[in-house]
Amino acid sequence: MPQLDPSPWFAMLIFSWLVFLIVIPPKVMAHVFSNEPTLQSAEKRFTDPWTWPWP
């Protein structure tokens, strides 16, 4: 049975995991955001409730 022969798919499995574990993480970790997020104030803003025009 051809599906029991590990030679065609096992090499592709190992190669794809090597790409996922060695090549991709440095590229993702080197990503820099163009704008750094700013901290918002800790005080909570008061919002007025919506007044509906009908009763």
MOPAC internal coordinates of N, CA, C and O (Angstrom, degrees):
PM7 1SCF
backbone

  N    0.0000 0     0.00 0     0.00 0    0    0    0
  C    1.4498 1     0.00 0     0.00 0    1    0    0
  C    1.5197 1   109.90 1     0.00 0    2    1    0
  O    1.2310 1   119.58 1   -48.86 1    3    2    1
  N    1.3259 1   118.41 1   131.14 1    3    2    1
  C    1.4684 1   120.73 1  -175.23 1    5    3    2
  C    1.5227 1   113.61 1   -69.46 1    6    5    3
  O    1.2310 1   119.01 1   152.67 1    7    6    5
  N    1.3299 1   119.49 1   -27.33 1    7    6    5
  C    1.4532 1   119.28 1  -178.23 1    9    7    6
  C    1.5249 1   112.15 1   -72.40 1   10    9    7
  O    1.2310 1   119.36 1   164.65 1   11   10    9
  N    1.3182 1   118.82 1   -15.35 1   11   10    9
  C    1.4558 1   121.47 1   177.96 1   13   11   10
  C    1.5243 1   112.35 1   -87.81 1   14   13   11
  O    1.2310 1   120.08 1   170.64 1   15   14   13
  N    1.3221 1   117.46 1    -9.36 1   15   14   13
  C    1.4551 1   121.01 1   177.21 1   17   15   14
  C    1.5334 1   108.05 1   -81.73 1   18   17   15
  O    1.2310 1   119.12 1   -69.08 1   19   18   17
  N    1.3540 1   119.29 1   110.92 1   19   18   17
  C    1.4590 1   120.99 1  -173.51 1   21   19   18
  C    1.5223 1   114.83 1   -77.99 1   22   21   19
  O    1.2310 1   119.31 1   171.17 1   23   22   21
  N    1.3080 1   118.92 1    -8.83 1   23   22   21
  C    1.4601 1   119.15 1  -173.27 1   25   23   22
  C    1.5313 1   114.65 1   -65.19 1   26   25   23
  O    1.2310 1   117.59 1   139.11 1   27   26   25
  N    1.3258 1   122.19 1   -40.89 1   27   26   25
  C    1.4649 1   117.85 1  -177.41 1   29   27   26
  C    1.5265 1   114.03 1   -72.97 1   30   29   27
  O    1.2310 1   119.02 1   140.01 1   31   30   29
  N    1.3151 1   119.47 1   -39.99 1   31   30   29
  C    1.4586 1   120.59 1  -173.07 1   33   31   30
  C    1.5170 1   112.92 1   -96.18 1   34   33   31
  O    1.2310 1   119.26 1   156.84 1   35   34   33
  N    1.3262 1   119.01 1   -23.16 1   35   34   33
  C    1.4601 1   119.83 1  -177.06 1   37   35   34
  C    1.5291 1   110.90 1   -69.51 1   38   37   35
  O    1.2310 1   119.74 1   140.39 1   39   38   37
  N    1.3171 1   118.11 1   -39.61 1   39   38   37
  C    1.4646 1   120.89 1   178.05 1   41   39   38
  C    1.5302 1   110.54 1   -64.74 1   42   41   39
  O    1.2310 1   120.33 1   140.28 1   43   42   41
  N    1.3183 1   116.98 1   -39.72 1   43   42   41
  C    1.4652 1   119.73 1   177.87 1   45   43   42
  C    1.5189 1   111.19 1   -67.51 1   46   45   43
  O    1.2310 1   119.92 1   143.27 1   47   46   45
  N    1.3142 1   117.76 1   -36.73 1   47   46   45
  C    1.4624 1   121.31 1   177.08 1   49   47   46
  C    1.5246 1   110.82 1   -63.24 1   50   49   47
  O    1.2310 1   120.12 1   133.02 1   51   50   49
  N    1.3141 1   117.38 1   -46.98 1   51   50   49
  C    1.4668 1   121.15 1   179.89 1   53   51   50
  C    1.5254 1   110.53 1   -65.32 1   54   53   51
  O    1.2310 1   119.95 1   137.42 1   55   54   53
  N    1.3088 1   117.71 1   -42.58 1   55   54   53
  C    1.4653 1   120.64 1  -179.77 1   57   55   54
  C    1.5272 1   111.48 1   -64.26 1   58   57   55
  O    1.2310 1   120.26 1   137.74 1   59   58   57
  N    1.3247 1   117.10 1   -42.26 1   59   58   57
  C    1.4618 1   118.90 1   179.97 1   61   59   58
  C    1.5278 1   111.25 1   -66.95 1   62   61   59
  O    1.2310 1   119.56 1   142.62 1   63   62   61
  N    1.3303 1   118.44 1   -37.38 1   63   62   61
  C    1.4683 1   119.97 1   177.22 1   65   63   62
  C    1.5268 1   111.14 1   -69.23 1   66   65   63
  O    1.2310 1   119.91 1   146.38 1   67   66   65
  N    1.3076 1   117.79 1   -33.62 1   67   66   65
  C    1.4654 1   119.43 1   175.52 1   69   67   66
  C    1.5231 1   110.64 1   -64.63 1   70   69   67
  O    1.2310 1   120.49 1   141.27 1   71   70   69
  N    1.3150 1   116.66 1   -38.73 1   71   70   69
  C    1.4638 1   119.53 1   176.90 1   73   71   70
  C    1.5171 1   110.22 1   -64.93 1   74   73   71
  O    1.2310 1   120.35 1   135.00 1   75   74   73
  N    1.3288 1   116.93 1   -45.00 1   75   74   73
  C    1.4621 1   120.26 1  -179.10 1   77   75   74
  C    1.5259 1   112.44 1   -65.71 1   78   77   75
  O    1.2310 1   119.62 1   146.76 1   79   78   77
  N    1.3129 1   118.32 1   -33.24 1   79   78   77
  C    1.4577 1   120.59 1  -174.56 1   81   79   78
  C    1.5217 1   114.26 1   -95.55 1   82   81   79
  O    1.2310 1   119.36 1   159.42 1   83   82   81
  N    1.3306 1   118.82 1   -20.58 1   83   82   81
  C    1.4668 1   120.67 1  -175.54 1   85   83   82
  C    1.5262 1   112.08 1  -113.66 1   86   85   83
  O    1.2310 1   119.35 1   137.86 1   87   86   85
  N    1.2968 1   118.85 1   -42.14 1   87   86   85
  C    1.4566 1   121.50 1  -172.58 1   89   87   86
  C    1.5321 1   111.78 1   -86.35 1   90   89   87
  O    1.2310 1   119.93 1   133.74 1   91   90   89
  N    1.3151 1   117.74 1   -46.26 1   91   90   89
  C    1.4634 1   120.85 1  -171.83 1   93   91   90
  C    1.5324 1   113.81 1   -73.98 1   94   93   91
  O    1.2310 1   117.67 1   136.47 1   95   94   93
  N    1.3520 1   122.05 1   -43.53 1   95   94   93
  C    1.4730 1   119.40 1  -176.54 1   97   95   94
  C    1.5282 1   115.41 1   -57.57 1   98   97   95
  O    1.2310 1   117.96 1   137.23 1   99   98   97
  N    1.3374 1   121.49 1   -42.77 1   99   98   97
  C    1.4730 1   118.03 1   177.23 1  101   99   98
  C    1.5323 1   112.91 1   -62.39 1  102  101   99
  O    1.2310 1   120.14 1   145.63 1  103  102  101
  N    1.3239 1   117.34 1   -34.37 1  103  102  101
  C    1.4575 1   119.80 1   178.74 1  105  103  102
  C    1.5273 1   110.83 1   -67.58 1  106  105  103
  O    1.2310 1   120.24 1   141.44 1  107  106  105
  N    1.3183 1   117.15 1   -38.56 1  107  106  105
  C    1.4568 1   120.36 1  -179.88 1  109  107  106
  C    1.5256 1   110.44 1   -72.41 1  110  109  107
  O    1.2310 1   120.10 1   138.15 1  111  110  109
  N    1.3289 1   117.42 1   -41.85 1  111  110  109
  C    1.4631 1   120.76 1  -177.83 1  113  111  110
  C    1.5236 1   111.94 1   -71.10 1  114  113  111
  O    1.2310 1   119.32 1   157.45 1  115  114  113
  N    1.3256 1   118.91 1   -22.55 1  115  114  113
  C    1.4534 1   121.60 1   179.44 1  117  115  114
  C    1.5251 1   112.64 1   -83.73 1  118  117  115
  O    1.2310 1   120.52 1   177.24 1  119  118  117
  N    1.3222 1   116.62 1    -2.76 1  119  118  117
  C    1.4653 1   119.82 1  -179.38 1  121  119  118
  C    1.5257 1   110.04 1   -68.45 1  122  121  119
  O    1.2310 1   120.93 1   -46.39 1  123  122  121
  N    1.3258 1   115.82 1   133.61 1  123  122  121
  C    1.4572 1   122.01 1   179.54 1  125  123  122
  C    1.5245 1   107.67 1  -120.72 1  126  125  123
  O    1.2310 1   120.95 1   -48.31 1  127  126  125
  N    1.3175 1   115.78 1   131.69 1  127  126  125
  C    1.4554 1   119.54 1   178.31 1  129  127  126
  C    1.5223 1   109.33 1   -73.42 1  130  129  127
  O    1.2310 1   120.67 1   -35.50 1  131  130  129
  N    1.3150 1   116.33 1   144.50 1  131  130  129
  C    1.4569 1   119.73 1  -178.13 1  133  131  130
  C    1.5242 1   112.09 1   -74.96 1  134  133  131
  O    1.2310 1   120.09 1   153.31 1  135  134  133
  N    1.3070 1   117.44 1   -26.69 1  135  134  133
  C    1.4607 1   119.73 1   176.96 1  137  135  134
  C    1.5277 1   108.67 1  -131.98 1  138  137  135
  O    1.2310 1   120.76 1   -56.49 1  139  138  137
  N    1.3007 1   116.15 1   123.51 1  139  138  137
  C    1.4509 1   120.60 1  -179.96 1  141  139  138
  C    1.5249 1   109.59 1   -76.16 1  142  141  139
  O    1.2310 1   119.76 1   -39.41 1  143  142  141
  N    1.3165 1   118.07 1   140.59 1  143  142  141
  C    1.4614 1   119.14 1   179.85 1  145  143  142
  C    1.5261 1   111.22 1   -71.13 1  146  145  143
  O    1.2310 1   120.76 1   -35.24 1  147  146  145
  N    1.3101 1   116.15 1   144.76 1  147  146  145
  C    1.4595 1   121.09 1   178.44 1  149  147  146
  C    1.5237 1   108.99 1  -101.47 1  150  149  147
  O    1.2310 1   121.05 1   -30.57 1  151  150  149
  N    1.3169 1   115.60 1   149.43 1  151  150  149
  C    1.4495 1   120.27 1   179.36 1  153  151  150
  C    1.5238 1   110.08 1   -77.23 1  154  153  151
  O    1.2310 1   120.96 1   -42.99 1  155  154  153
  N    1.3191 1   115.77 1   137.01 1  155  154  153
  C    1.4470 1   120.04 1   176.93 1  157  155  154
  C    1.5204 1   108.97 1   -88.38 1  158  157  155
  O    1.2310 1   121.26 1   -20.96 1  159  158  157
  N    1.3204 1   115.20 1   159.04 1  159  158  157
  C    1.4568 1   118.66 1  -179.92 1  161  159  158
  C    1.5267 1   109.89 1   -68.12 1  162  161  159
  O    1.2310 1   121.06 1   -28.38 1  163  162  161
  N    1.3403 1   115.59 1   151.62 1  163  162  161
  C    1.4489 1   120.60 1  -176.63 1  165  163  162
  C    1.5219 1   112.04 1   -79.14 1  166  165  163
  O    1.2310 1   119.59 1   161.46 1  167  166  165
  N    1.3340 1   118.39 1   -18.54 1  167  166  165
  C    1.4548 1   119.41 1  -178.68 1  169  167  166
  C    1.5175 1   110.26 1   -74.90 1  170  169  167
  O    1.2310 1   121.55 1   -37.12 1  171  170  169
  N    1.3043 1   114.64 1   142.88 1  171  170  169
  C    1.4559 1   119.80 1  -176.63 1  173  171  170
  C    1.5277 1   109.66 1   -87.92 1  174  173  171
  O    1.2310 1   120.28 1   -45.06 1  175  174  173
  N    1.3008 1   117.07 1   134.94 1  175  174  173
  C    1.4519 1   121.70 1   179.88 1  177  175  174
  C    1.5244 1   109.83 1   -79.45 1  178  177  175
  O    1.2310 1   120.90 1   -39.91 1  179  178  177
  N    1.3159 1   115.88 1   140.09 1  179  178  177
  C    1.4585 1   120.94 1   177.52 1  181  179  178
  C    1.5208 1   108.41 1   -89.10 1  182  181  179
  O    1.2310 1   121.23 1   -51.13 1  183  182  181
  N    1.3061 1   115.25 1   128.87 1  183  182  181
  C    1.4629 1   120.13 1   177.59 1  185  183  182
  C    1.5155 1   108.66 1  -116.93 1  186  185  183
  O    1.2310 1   120.49 1   -42.99 1  187  186  185
  N    1.3217 1   116.66 1   137.01 1  187  186  185
  C    1.4654 1   121.72 1   178.42 1  189  187  186
  C    1.5148 1   108.98 1   -76.13 1  190  189  187
  O    1.2310 1   120.52 1   -37.65 1  191  190  189
  N    1.3313 1   116.62 1   142.35 1  191  190  189
  C    1.4611 1   118.50 1   175.42 1  193  191  190
  C    1.5252 1   110.23 1   -69.97 1  194  193  191
  O    1.2310 1   121.08 1   -27.88 1  195  194  193
  N    1.3003 1   115.54 1   152.12 1  195  194  193
  C    1.4480 1   121.31 1  -179.13 1  197  195  194
  C    1.5178 1   109.19 1   -70.19 1  198  197  195
  O    1.2310 1   120.64 1   -49.07 1  199  198  197
  N    1.3287 1   116.39 1   130.93 1  199  198  197
  C    1.4559 1   120.02 1   176.03 1  201  199  198
  C    1.5104 1   108.61 1   -99.81 1  202  201  199
  O    1.2310 1   121.17 1   -62.39 1  203  202  201
  N    1.3180 1   115.37 1   117.61 1  203  202  201
  C    1.4564 1   120.35 1  -177.87 1  205  203  202
  C    1.5186 1   109.64 1   -80.29 1  206  205  203
  O    1.2310 1   119.06 1   -38.20 1  207  206  205
  N    1.3235 1   119.41 1   141.80 1  207  206  205
  C    1.4576 1   121.70 1  -179.22 1  209  207  206
  C    1.5220 1   113.35 1   -74.38 1  210  209  207
  O    1.2310 1   119.39 1   169.57 1  211  210  209
  N    1.3131 1   118.78 1   -10.43 1  211  210  209
  C    1.4534 1   120.71 1   178.98 1  213  211  210
  C    1.5384 1   108.60 1  -115.99 1  214  213  211
  O    1.2310 1   119.92 1   -24.62 1  215  214  213
  N    1.3250 1   117.77 1   155.38 1  215  214  213
  C    1.4732 1   120.42 1  -178.25 1  217  215  214
  C    1.4966 1   113.83 1   -75.32 1  218  217  215
  O    1.2310 1   120.10 1   180.00 1  219  218  217

